[in-house]
Amino acid sequence: MPTPTELKTEIQTGPLAAELAPHVTAGDHIAIAGVLNRPDYGTIVYQRMVNFRTVMAEIDPVTGASILDKLEAAASTVSTIKWALYGIKSDTGIDVGHPATRAQIDALVAGGVLTSTEGAQLKSLAERMGSRAEALWGAGTVITHEQVAEALRS
């Protein structure tokens, strides 16, 4: 959650400041919160547990199978892939939104284990459109009109 000072700075100088300015002038805290919470700001990464079923269901089956086959083949020579594969094969899965997992996917692409398209599709399983508030303060962050009022009083 943002501090009142962080929120005030965002309202006054952030990329949505011009859109927010008329609402600030009018004292419309509800409208300001609405703009900051509008889920069309950009792509955000969030925690998402993914297993082989998710890969096959949400990535086209041919590409999904290719990703899983490549991971299976590389698991015998790369320890981190071997352990990640245990997670992918489990009911729980692995968190493809976690920075370490995303870095490993990037390393697999750089090392030629996965194509850039396969890596992007795997990482996209933990991406969605989000609000400016979420982009700044994390997935699931919602700014209330009370927070806006407090920030603008400070």
N, C-alpha and C positions, 0 to 999 in steps of 0.2 A: 504494500500500500504506500502511496506517496505521502510525504509530509505536506502540510499546508503550503509551505514555501515552494516545494517542488511543483505542486499542482498549480499554484498561482503563476509561477514562471512559465509553465507549459501553456496555461490559458493565455497569458499575455504575449509570449514570444515564440511559442511552438508553431509548427507548420499549419495548424488550423486557426491561428490567432486572428486572421482576417475574417474568417467565417464566424468566429466566436465574438468578435468585437461588438456587433450590434446587440447581442444578448447580454454582454457585460454591461454595456451602456444602459440597457433596459432593466438590469438587475434580475434577469430571467435565469436563475440557477438551474431550473429543471431543463431548460433548453441547452444550457452549456453542458450539463451532464449527459444529455442525450447525444450531443455531437461527439463527445469524447468516448461514448460507449457504442456508437454506431459501428456495426460489424463489417465495415467496408474499407477500412484503412489500408490493410495489406496482409500479407501472409505472416502468420505466427506459427511457431513451433510449440507443440505441447507434448506432455507425457502421453505415450500411447504404447501399450503392450501389444506386440504383434507376434503371432506364431505362423507356422506354415499354412494353416487354414486361412488366415487373414491374407497372406501373400497370394494364395491361389484364388481367393474370392474377390480381392480388390485390385489386383494387378491382372491384366489379361492372362489367361491360363498358360499360354505359350511362354510369355516373358517370365511369369511367376515360376514356372517349372524350370526355366533356364537359370534363374537366380538361385533357386534351391539346389539344382544340380551342380552349379559352379561352386557354391559354398561347401557342399558335400565333398567334392573333389579336392578342394583346397584344405579341408579340415585335417587331412592326414599329414600335411606339411606345415601348417600355420596353427599354432596353439590357440591364439585368440579366436580364430574361426571355429576351431573344434569346440571350445567352450560356449561360444555364442550359438552354435548349432544345437547344443543341448537345450538352450532356452527356446530357440525357434521350434524345436520338436515338442516342447512341453505344452501343456494346456495354458500356462501363464504367458509364455512368450518372452520377448525382450523389448525394452523400451527404445523404440527408434527415434524418440524425441530427445533422448539423453545426449548431451554434447559428446561424451566419449563414444557412444555408439555411432553417432553421425560422423565423427572423425574417423572411426574405423571403416565406415562405408566409403568415405572419401579415399582412405588409404587403399582399399580394395580396388577402387576405380583407378587410382594412380598406378597401382601394381599390375593392372591388366586382368585382375580376377573377374571384375564386373565391368560392363560397358558404362559409359557416363549416363546413358539412358536408364539402364537398370539401377544404377546407384540413385539417380534422381527419383525414379519411381518408388524405390524402397523408402527413401527419406520422405517422400510425399505422403506416406501413410500417417505421418505425425504432423501434418501441416493443414491449416485451414485459414480462411479469411478471418480477420479479427479487427478489433477496434484499436484506436490510438492508445487508449488506456492499457489494453493488453500488450500492445507492442512495447510500451514503456515499462510496465510494472508486472508483467506476467500474465499467462493465460488464465482466464477466469476473473481477472480484475474488473470490478464494476465501480465506477465513481458515482457517488450519490449526490443529490442536490445539497444535502447538508455539508458534505465535504467541500463542495464548490463554495458555498456560503462562508464556511470557516476560512477557506483559502483566501477568498477575496477580502475578508475582514482583516487578514494579517498584514 
